[in-house]
Each structure stands twice: as structure tokens, then as C-alpha cells.
């Protein structure tokens, strides 16, 4: 009989993250949660900005991201990103230029990810799922700039958590109607047509091309959030 433990240790093709004693992996996971909660405990009114790591500083969406982050920082929001280049760098840079706190939740990757220099709080994660918890726990709003699989992953993760009432509602803004329009049209024409989601699920999503509208939505939500906290209806951002 072949046991799973032997497969894990003998297969040359297994990814590095799955090697080693499983109990020690648990301790590493716990340590990442502990450090994240400790380092981010003072973050208030965080806005997570996601987008492509591949955009260069000359890209129009890179420049728009700086503008959005500067607006948010001017109104005392804490900008949170994945800490890498491209849109993440632009978002951290926008807040950095206003001398406001800016968070980078970096992930260890074999390619693409290199920490940008505009992070006042920088954490390093090995596990995506731990990192995702930090985004959810310390954000009161998400901004999705044009991006790839990682951006889509964060978008649908947050959308699913709100749809299933695992977190309280938060603004989920997709910036760039030309980029996101096809996805929204497909959701409307296919997912709703096949009744795999409800039409009201789209109420969670806002598409815009206006940085000022991003700010206005976040300001309105922050006011609602503070009123809910003062009334005792919300203790933290995680509902269940």
C-alpha cells in the first residue's frame, strides 16, 4: 500500500509549499495570522486597491491609481495593497505622496512579486488564504483596477463573502468601464439568465471611470459604518 505521506515526500514534482511535516506548516500558518493581526491592529478605515502587477508607470491606469489613492489618503483612509509593482505600487505611492500610512501585504511568488518602496507597513506572506483574511479584516472597501487572475480572485472572493453574509457589505468598485464592461455584461447575460445568481447580487458592484466617485462612495460607506459601530450593530468587519 502507498501512503499519502510517502507521495508527498517522494514526488519530485510536488510544489515546495506542500513539502515537509504538516504539523510544522500549521505553526507557520498560525504565525502569519498572529503577525498580521498584531501589525495591522492600528489600521483604521482601510481601502484595498487591487490590479495588475504588470502595468508600467506610463500606463493610464497606473496614473489613475495614484490619483485615487491620493484622494483616499487626503480623507484619512488607509490604502492597502498587495505590496508589489504595477497598480499596487501606484496605490501605495499615491498615499505615500500625501504622507499617509500605506500598507503592503506582500506574497512570496516565484515571479512578478517584488515589494515596492512605498509601504509604511509591510508584511510578507507565504499563504494566499492568510493574506486574504488580512484584506477582508482591515478593509471597509475594495477598488478593483484592471488586472489579471489575482484581481479577479480578490473580486469574486469578496463578492462571495458578501453574497453569503460572511462579511458585512462593503463597496466593491471596479474602475474602468471599458476593461470591466465585458465581464459585467457576461454576468448579466449568462449568470442571471441561467439563474445561478440573483439579479440583486449585482447591487454589490459599482463600475466607474471617475476617481471622485470612488472617493464619494467610500466616504458615504464610512459614515454608514461609523453609525453602525456607534449603535453597536457592528463589532468588526467579519459578520460570521
C-alpha positions in Angstrom: 0.0 0.0 0.0 1.2 3.5 -0.8 0.6 6.1 1.8 0.0 9.8 1.2 3.0 10.8 3.3 5.3 8.9 1.0 3.8 10.5 -2.1 4.4 14.0 -0.6 8.0 13.3 0.2 9.0 11.2 -2.8 7.4 13.1 -5.7 9.8 15.5 -7.4 7.0 17.5 -9.0 5.3 18.5 -5.8 5.3 22.2 -5.1 7.6 23.5 -2.4 4.7 24.7 -0.3 3.5 21.2 0.2 6.8 19.7 1.3 7.7 19.0 4.9 6.0 17.9 8.0 2.3 19.0 8.0 2.2 20.0 11.7 5.0 22.5 11.2 3.1 24.1 8.4 0.3 24.7 10.9 2.6 26.6 13.2 3.8 28.7 10.2 0.2 29.5 9.3 -0.6 30.5 12.8 2.5 32.7 13.0 1.4 34.5 9.8 -2.1 35.1 11.3 -0.6 36.3 14.6 1.9 38.7 13.0 -0.8 40.1 10.6 -3.3 40.8 13.3 -0.6 42.3 15.5 0.9 44.6 12.9 -2.4 45.7 11.4 -4.3 46.2 14.7 -4.0 50.0 14.4 -5.2 50.3 10.8 -8.4 52.3 10.5 -10.7 52.7 7.5 -8.6 50.7 5.1 -9.3 50.6 1.4 -7.8 47.7 -0.5 -6.8 48.5 -4.1 -6.2 45.6 -6.4 -4.9 45.5 -10.0 -2.3 44.3 -12.4 1.3 43.9 -11.3 2.4 44.3 -14.9 1.4 47.9 -15.6 4.3 50.4 -16.1 4.3 53.9 -14.6 3.3 55.3 -18.0 0.1 53.2 -18.1 -3.0 55.3 -17.8 -4.4 53.0 -15.1 -1.2 53.3 -13.1 -1.7 57.1 -13.1 -5.4 56.9 -12.3 -4.5 54.6 -9.3 -2.1 57.2 -7.9 -4.9 59.8 -8.2 -7.4 57.5 -6.5 -5.0 56.7 -3.7 -4.1 60.3 -3.1 -7.8 61.3 -2.8 -8.4 58.5 -0.3 -5.3 59.4 1.7 -6.4 63.1 1.8 -9.6 61.9 3.5 -7.8 59.7 6.1 -8.4 56.4 4.5 -5.5 53.8 4.8 -4.6 52.4 1.5 -3.9 48.7 1.5 -2.4 46.8 -1.4 -0.6 43.5 -2.3 2.7 45.3 -1.9 4.0 44.5 -5.4 4.7 46.5 -8.6 2.2 47.9 -11.1 -1.1 49.0 -9.7 -0.1 48.0 -6.2 2.9 50.3 -6.4 0.8 53.1 -7.7 -1.7 52.8 -4.9 1.0 52.7 -2.2 2.7 55.6 -3.9 -0.4 57.8 -4.0 -0.8 57.5 -0.2 2.9 57.9 0.4 3.0 61.2 -1.5 0.4 62.5 0.9 2.5 61.3 3.9 -0.3 58.9 5.0 0.0 55.3 6.2 0.1 52.8 3.4 0.1 49.0 3.8 1.6 46.3 1.6 0.6 42.7 2.1 3.3 41.0 0.1 3.2 37.4 -1.1 6.1 35.1 -1.8 6.0 34.2 -5.6 8.5 32.7 -7.9 7.9 35.6 -10.4 6.4 39.1 -10.7 6.2 39.9 -7.0 8.9 42.3 -5.7 8.0 44.7 -2.8 7.5 48.3 -3.9 9.3 51.0 -1.8 6.2 53.0 -0.8 4.9 50.8 2.1 4.9 52.2 5.6 3.7 48.9 7.0 5.0 45.9 5.1 4.1 42.2 5.8 5.3 39.1 4.0 3.0 36.1 3.5 3.6 32.6 2.2 0.0 31.6 2.1 -2.6 33.4 0.0 -5.5 32.5 2.2 -3.9 34.1 5.3 -3.2 37.2 3.2 -6.9 37.3 2.0 -8.1 37.3 5.6 -6.0 40.4 6.2 -7.5 42.2 3.3 -11.1 41.4 4.5 -10.4 42.1 8.2 -8.9 45.6 7.7 -10.8 47.0 4.7 -14.1 48.8 4.6 -14.0 49.0 0.8 -12.4 47.4 -2.3 -11.3 49.1 -5.5 -10.5 46.7 -8.4 -8.4 48.3 -11.1 -7.8 46.4 -14.3 -5.9 43.2 -13.6 -5.4 39.5 -14.1 -6.3 36.3 -12.3 -5.3 37.7 -8.9 -7.5 40.7 -9.2 -10.4 38.5 -10.4 -9.8 36.2 -7.4 -10.0 39.0 -4.9 -13.1 40.4 -6.6 -15.0 37.2 -6.6 -13.8 36.3 -3.1 -15.2 39.4 -1.6 -18.4 39.2 -3.7 -19.0 35.6 -2.5 -18.4 36.6 1.1 -20.9 39.3 0.9 -23.4 37.2 -1.0 -23.2 34.5 1.6 -23.3 37.1 4.5 -19.9 36.0 5.8 -18.8 39.7 5.9 -20.8 42.9 6.2 -21.5 44.7 2.9 -18.7 46.9 1.7 -18.3 48.9 -1.6 -16.9 46.8 -4.4 -15.8 49.3 -7.1 -14.5 48.2 -10.5 -12.6 51.1 -12.0 -12.5 51.2 -15.8 -15.8 50.5 -17.7 -14.0 49.6 -20.9 -12.0 46.9 -19.1 -14.7 45.5 -16.9 -17.7 46.0 -19.2 -17.5 42.6 -20.8 -17.4 40.8 -17.5 -20.4 42.7 -16.2 -22.3 42.0 -19.5 -21.5 38.3 -19.2 -22.7 38.2 -15.6 -25.9 39.8 -16.6 -26.5 37.8 -19.8 -25.3 34.4 -18.6 -25.2 34.0 -14.8 -28.6 35.8 -14.3 -30.1 34.1 -17.4 -29.1 30.7 -16.0 -30.3 31.7 -12.6 -27.0 30.8 -10.9 -27.1 34.2 -9.1 -29.9 36.7 -8.3 -30.2 40.0 -10.1 -29.8 41.8 -6.8 -26.4 40.3 -6.3 -25.2 42.9 -8.8 -26.1 45.6 -6.4 -22.8 44.9 -4.6 -20.9 46.1 -7.7 -20.2 49.6 -8.9 -18.4 50.3 -12.1 -16.9 53.8 -12.7 -14.3 55.8 -14.5 -14.3 58.7 -12.1 -11.8 58.8 -9.2 -14.0 61.3 -7.4 -16.9 58.9 -7.5 -14.7 56.3 -5.8 -14.0 58.7 -3.0 -17.7 59.7 -2.6 -18.8 56.1 -2.4 -16.1 55.3 0.3 -17.0 58.5 2.3 -20.7 57.5 2.3 -19.9 54.0 3.3 -17.5 55.1 6.1 -20.2 57.3 7.5 -22.7 54.4 7.5 -20.1 52.1 9.0 -19.3 54.5 11.9 -23.0 54.9 12.6 -23.4 51.1 12.7 -20.5 50.8 15.1 -21.8 53.5 17.4 -25.1 51.8 17.6 -23.4 48.5 18.4 -24.7 46.7 15.3 -21.2 46.1 14.0 -18.3 45.0 16.2 -15.8 44.3 13.4 -15.9 43.7 9.6 -16.4 40.0 9.7 -20.0 39.1 10.2 -19.7 35.4 11.0 
